[in-house]
Amino acid sequence: MTVRVAENELRIYHDGYLVAQHQRSFEKKQWIRDLNQYEKTLLAKPIAKVMAYREKLLEVNTEVASYVVEICRRDRNVMDQQILRLYALWQEHGTERFYEAVRFCHEAQVYGAEYIELMLRGCSFDR
């Protein structure tokens, strides 16, 4: 195995073939993960998928992180479904719209993926 370091990425080769590319991290203790590379593992281990998606949601920004933590704190029995739905909504609608929906719901103190989905599906973010 050979690792080549470029200005902004790492390239990993095995027997001369590129097997992985990663964005470089310049921060201490910062991990950059491409969840696509874990696809087989995440399919085989559903809880690993939930935890990986939760980690990614926590990295969006502090307000999204606070909202996700509150959902997890309120009802651990439905946390898995909530995380999976929130992640899907984020991927479907993009960071900016997702964040606006989370911000609105957080300020209104309504917690759950169903509220975020309602906001993204038809409501405006006007106050």
C-alpha positions in Angstrom: 0.0 0.0 0.0 1.2 3.5 -0.9 -0.1 6.8 0.4 0.6 10.0 -1.6 0.0 13.3 0.1 -1.1 16.2 -2.1 -1.9 19.8 -1.1 -5.5 19.1 -0.2 -5.9 15.4 -0.3 -4.5 12.0 0.4 -4.5 9.2 -2.2 -4.1 5.6 -1.2 -2.9 3.0 -3.8 -2.8 -0.8 -3.6 -0.8 -2.6 -6.2 -0.6 0.6 -8.2 -4.4 1.1 -8.3 -6.0 4.1 -6.6 -8.3 2.6 -3.9 -9.2 5.7 -1.9 -9.0 9.5 -1.9 -9.5 11.6 1.2 -9.7 15.3 1.8 -6.8 16.3 4.1 -7.5 17.6 7.6 -5.3 20.4 8.9 -7.0 20.6 12.3 -5.9 18.7 15.4 -8.1 15.7 16.1 -10.4 16.4 13.2 -11.7 13.4 11.2 -13.0 13.7 7.7 -15.1 10.7 6.8 -16.7 9.8 3.6 -19.6 7.6 4.6 -19.8 6.2 1.1 -16.7 4.2 1.9 -18.5 2.5 4.8 -21.5 1.5 2.8 -21.2 -2.2 3.2 -20.5 -1.9 6.9 -23.4 0.5 7.4 -25.8 -1.9 5.6 -24.7 -4.8 7.8 -24.7 -2.9 11.1 -27.8 -0.6 11.3 -26.7 1.0 14.6 -23.4 1.9 13.1 -25.3 3.7 10.4 -27.3 5.7 12.9 -24.2 6.6 14.9 -22.3 7.7 11.7 -25.3 9.8 10.5 -25.7 11.3 14.0 -22.0 12.3 14.0 -22.3 13.9 10.6 -25.4 15.9 11.7 -23.6 17.1 14.8 -20.9 18.5 12.5 -23.3 20.7 10.5 -23.3 23.5 13.0 -23.9 24.2 16.7 -27.6 24.8 16.3 -28.2 21.6 14.4 -26.0 19.7 16.9 -28.1 21.1 19.8 -31.3 20.1 18.1 -30.1 16.6 17.4 -28.9 16.2 21.0 -32.3 17.4 22.3 -34.1 14.8 20.1 -31.8 12.0 21.4 -32.3 13.2 25.0 -36.1 13.3 24.8 -36.8 9.8 23.5 -34.1 7.3 23.0 -36.7 4.7 21.9 -37.2 6.5 18.6 -33.8 8.1 18.3 -32.7 5.8 15.5 -35.6 6.6 13.2 -35.3 10.3 14.0 -31.6 10.4 13.1 -32.1 8.4 9.9 -34.9 10.7 8.8 -33.1 13.9 9.7 -30.0 12.8 7.7 -32.2 11.9 4.7 -33.9 15.4 4.9 -30.5 17.1 5.1 -29.2 15.2 2.1 -32.4 15.8 0.1 -32.8 19.6 0.9 -29.2 20.7 1.4 -27.5 22.3 4.3 -28.9 25.8 4.1 -32.6 24.9 3.9 -32.2 22.1 6.4 -30.5 24.5 8.8 -33.2 27.1 8.4 -35.9 24.5 9.2 -33.9 23.3 12.3 -33.4 26.8 13.5 -37.1 27.6 13.2 -38.2 24.4 15.0 -35.5 24.8 17.7 -36.7 28.4 18.4 -40.3 27.1 18.5 -39.2 24.3 20.8 -40.7 21.6 18.6 -38.5 18.5 18.3 -38.6 15.8 15.8 -37.9 14.9 12.2 -41.6 15.2 11.4 -41.5 19.0 12.2 -38.4 19.5 10.1 -40.0 17.7 7.2 -43.2 19.8 7.5 -41.1 22.9 7.3 -39.1 21.7 4.3 -42.2 20.4 2.5 -44.3 23.5 2.4 -43.9 26.0 5.1 -41.9 29.2 4.8 -39.4 30.3 7.4 -41.0 33.7 7.9 -41.7 34.7 11.5 
